[in-house]
Each structure stands twice: as structure tokens, then as C-alpha cells.
Amino acid sequence: MKSMNDTLKRQVASLESKLDLLESELTNLDGILRKCGFPNGISTLKSTVEELIAETKRYDESDET
């Protein structure tokens, strides 16, 4: 049982470390995007990409007719 607890503790520690790294990277990316003209960082980038995808889809559909 102790071995299982040790294994679980190591796995949790590894996941916590990965989470910290991902949070740090996300924060860095958000800051870079804000400096590049996306006023709300990642959320603005997401909205912009969604609009571009919708525009492309509309354009492609109009070409088919």
C-alpha cells in the first residue's frame, strides 16, 4: 500500500509541475499577444481566429454556387 501511495504522490507532483509550466506559458503567451495588438490577449486572438474561419467558410461556400 505504501508503494502505491508513493507512486500516486510522485504522479501528483509531476502533474503539478506540468500545470505550473503550462500556466506560466499561457501567461507569457497572453502577455506577448497583448503587446502585439490583441487587447485582451488570448481571448481576442481566439475571437479573431473564429471570425477568420467563419469568413473563409462563407467565402468557400459562395465559390461553390
Secondary structure, DSSP 8 states (H G I E B T S, - for coil): -HHHHHHHHHHHHHHHHHHHHHHHHHHHHHHHHHHTT-TTTHHHHHHHHHHHHHHHHHHHHHHH-
